[in-house]
Amino acid sequence: CETVRVFTFSSMLVEVPNLRGLGMVGGIKNSQPHASTMLSAAVVRMMSTAGRPDRVICVTDEQSADGIPQLNGVRGYLVNVAPNRPGLDASGDWTRINGFSERVVDWIRYEEQEQA
């Protein structure tokens, strides 16, 4: 996608270049020291500096030191890469997807077309 913006979070929020493939992996890995997980602060800061997004897709192990923020009407997908079994929970502010596959984005596209 040409207009996607990619951010990493740990103890701070860092925007990384919108690259493809291994370039994206390297950009994420080298963006900052990865020590803590300030998920709520990162999402709040991202939404205040980057503007209101169409959606937020957060790939995380969900071990947030400061909680998981409310999105106030923005579509949110929380992709938890740490669980030991797959799952889906669409009951809250975030749609929680347990497990990762490159097909997650295809599923999000399909899900949003169904809701339109």
N, C-alpha and C positions, 0 to 999 in steps of 0.2 A: 504494500500500500504506500502510495507516495506521501500521504499526509500524516502517517502515524508518527507519534512521538514516543520515545522509549526513555524511561527513567529507571535508575537503580536506587535502592534505599538500603541503608544500614543505620549508621548514626547520623547520616545526612542524605539529602536528595541530590542526585546528579543526573543530568540529561546526557545520554550517549547518542552517537550518530545512528541514523536509521540505515543500518547495513544489512546485508543478507548473509545467511549461512554462518560460516566460522568467523567471519569478520564481526558479526553481531555478538557471538559468544565471547570473543576476545575483548570487544568494547565493554561488555558487561563485567567480565572478570577483572579487567584492569581499571575500572572506573573509580574505585575507591577501596579502602580497607573494609573488609566485610567482617564486622565484629558484633554489632548489636542489631536489633531489629526494631526500628521505630516506625512501624507501619502507619499508625494513625497520623503522626506528624508529617510523614512523607506524602500521604494522600492529601491532607489538608493543604500543605504547601504547594504541591503540584497543581491542585485545583485553583489556588489563589494566584499562582504565577503564570500558569499555562492557559488559563481560561477554562471555561466549562467544556469538558470533553463530551463526545457522543456516548462514550463508554469507557470504563476502566477495566483492564484485565490485569490482575495482580497475580504473579507467580511467586509463591511463597511456601515456607514450611509452616506457616501460621503461628509461629512462636513469637508473638508481638509483645514487646516490652511495654507498649503504651496502648494496647487495645486495637480494635478494628473500627474505623470511623463509619458514621452514617454518610450516605452519599446524596441524600436529599434530591431524589428524582433522577439521578444519573444511573444508567445501567452499570452494574458492577458484577464482575466475574472474579471470584477468588479461586485460583487453581492451586490446590494444596498438593505439593509434590512429596510430602512426607508420610502419608497414611499407608497402612499395610493392606488396604482393600479399596477398590473403586467405589465411588458413590456420587450422588447428586442431591443437593438440597436447594430448592428454589423458593423456600418459604419466607426468607427474610429480605433485608435490604440488598444483600449480596447473593448471587447464585453461586453456591459453593460446589466446586467440582473436585473430587478427590482422585488424584492420579493425573498423569500427564500423557498426552499423545499429541503428535503433530496434527491430529484431526480435531483437536479442541476448537481451533478457529473455524473449521468447517461447521462444527456443531453450533457454535455461536451464530454464525451467519444464517444457518437453517432456522434456529430458534427465533431469531429476530425477524426473519421473513414470515414465520408463522404468526407472530404477534402483531404484525403490521396490518 
